[in-house]
Amino acid sequence: MFKQDQEIFNVLLETVSEGVVIVDNHQHIMEVNQSSETIFGYTKTELMGKELNLLIPSNFHDNHSKYFDEFIKKGKRRTMGEATDIFALKKDGTIIPVEVELNPFKIYNKTYVMALVKDISKKKEIEKNLMLRSKALQSANNGIIITDALKHDNPVIYFNLAFQKLTGFSDKEILNHNCRFLQGKDRDQPPLNALREAIKKGESCQATLRNYKKDGTMFWNDLYVFPITNDKGIVTNFIGIQNDVTLKINAEAERHHLASIFHESLNEIYVFDSKSLKFINVNFGAQKNIGYDLEELKGMTPLDIKPLENEENFRQKISELLEKNVEKIEFESIHKRKDGTTYPIDVHLQLSNLGEKEVFVAIILDITEQKNYTHKLENKVEERTEQLKRALEKEKELNQLKTSFLSLVSHEFKTPLSAILTSSQLLSKYQLKEHQEKREKHIKTIIDKVHFLNNILNDFLSFEKLETGKVNYRFHDFKLSKVVNEAVYDANMLLKEGQQIKYPENIDEISLFQDEKIIQLILFNLLHNAIKYSPERSIIEIYIKQDKKNTTLTLKDHGIGIPKKDQKHIFERYFRAENVVNTQGTGIGLNIIKSHLENFGGTINFESEENKGTTFIITIPNIAQQTITI
């Protein structure tokens, strides 16, 4: 049929890269080229004149005949295999995917169809591989992105679903943007410098970064970046694989935190095996207190540091935990340090797990201070109990003193008041001139008793001020002779018949810086006692001398003296010697004198012999201390 142009036709036919199969309108093969022979595995001779179904899988024969008849009727060019899969049958029975372009034409009023056949097995295989890889990338749990290294700013050209789900950004926000949008404003992270340098050099890199989701939530991104190069060695793309390691890092941070708490705790923490009892780990606080290092302790058990425990008793204690009867046990014990010293402890013991192994965790509290405090508290209670006993005894003594005081006051006030009343009544009877001597006698009695009552009141006032701390000393310079003169003057009014006071010599130049009124009170009280307890016609002597620091005043009488057995009580409040119980007095005068002198930094002493007399010696600092407070 093509005899005239056979050579030209053959040349054209062989230059076509696709397989060419020409059939007539009855689907008989009229011509094929060498590419068709290669595709189908038949020689040209084997194909010529054969039906086209020879090259079509049998399951497609019926449909193919129908479609071929319709195609001939339409007579239009058509491409097959782009929208639907078309398959061909090779001589060896292999079915291959093909793309077919059908071109109808007529020669000498006969209709022919030229089919251009392309074996797309490799293409389909590549597409299949790409599809599988794409599905793998999309189904991966890791976020994956691919960037174009040949474009400006290395933009993202591909991302998988996991990446989008992790970050929360839209397609538009991801594609064609550099992935630095994940860093937000946190762009000074040290790992970023290494990442940027690796990308600049076209090298692989791993970095753990703080990245931020679209909603601002921070997550830790363990990023692996590696380059893709072409056949010329040029980096065309970068692939980034993301792993969200937030939980891992947080868990590590928590473990580090717990480890820090474990090691930095001031309490002792021991971890030991539930079977062998050997220590597995011991914190620094325990090592420091017990004196052993960790390596030494790993070869030991709790029994090695608990001198009061034996293995049988200890295992009996921990059996409750092993049997899950209780969650925790507490008990007190003793720990023995490496240096041999011991200390009391409070043990909190729990059963835990270290991997697959059951272990005990013991938290040990050193209760040395607590025990010391308890001991101190017990001593304090004992001390306070003793103080309370003394206070009760003192209260009892005070009550007795109050009773004595009331009895004393009643007696001391009643007697002079009775004398005053009697003398007053008698005075009214002596109205004549010749009764003048009797009137003077009773007037003197009244005056004496009033002076006596005044002295008692002054003693009580002085005593009350000393007891309540209300004494307000007023210090100034004064001549001692002035004080002596006033005290002696007042005392002269109390002298018994024939009594005399021997005035001290050479005192005109003696001066003191003290409370003048108190010094006068002291001297007057001593003179008053000397007069009261000395007989008529006796002499009371006063001697005064002064050195650089102190002034010494000695007052000597020749009275009844103080019994030997009473001398040790003479300065006690309300005490009166047995030889003066029938003589008026309060028993607080000497106590007041002693208190004032002690406040001044002075002293009072005495020498006495019963029925011969008493000598009082007082020392007074020449200059008072300004800081004296009561």
Secondary structure, DSSP 8 states (H G I E B T S, - for coil): ---TTHHHHHHHHHH-SSEEEEEETT-BEEEE-HHHHHHH---HHHHTT-BGGGGS-GGGHHHHHHHHHHHHHH---EEESSSS-EEEE-TTS-EEEEEEEEEEEEETTEEEEEEEEEE-HHHHHHHHHHHHHHHHHHH-SSEEEEEETTSTT--EEEE-HHHHHHH---HHHHTTS-GGGGGTT----HHHHHHHHHHHHT--EEEEEEEE-TTS-EEEEEEEEEEEE-TTS-EEEEEEEEEE-HHHHHHHHHHHHHHHHHHH-SSEEEEEETTT--EEEE-HHHHHHH---HHHHTT--GGGT-TT--HHHHHHHHHHHHTTS-SEEEEEEEEE-TTS-EEEEEEEEEEEEETTEEEEEEEEEE-HHHHHHHHHHHHHHHHHHHHHHHHHHHHHHHHHHHHHHHHHHHHHHHHHHHHHHHHHHHHTT--SGGGHHHHHHHHHHHHHHHHHHHHHHHHHHHHHHHHHT------EEEEHHHHHHHHHHHHHTT--TT-EEE--SS-TT-EEEE-HHHHHHHHHHHHHHHHHTS-TT-EEEEEEEE-SSEEEEEEE--SS---GGGGGGTTSTT---GGGTTS---S-HHHHHHHHHHHHT-EEEEEEETTTEEEEEEEEESB--TT---
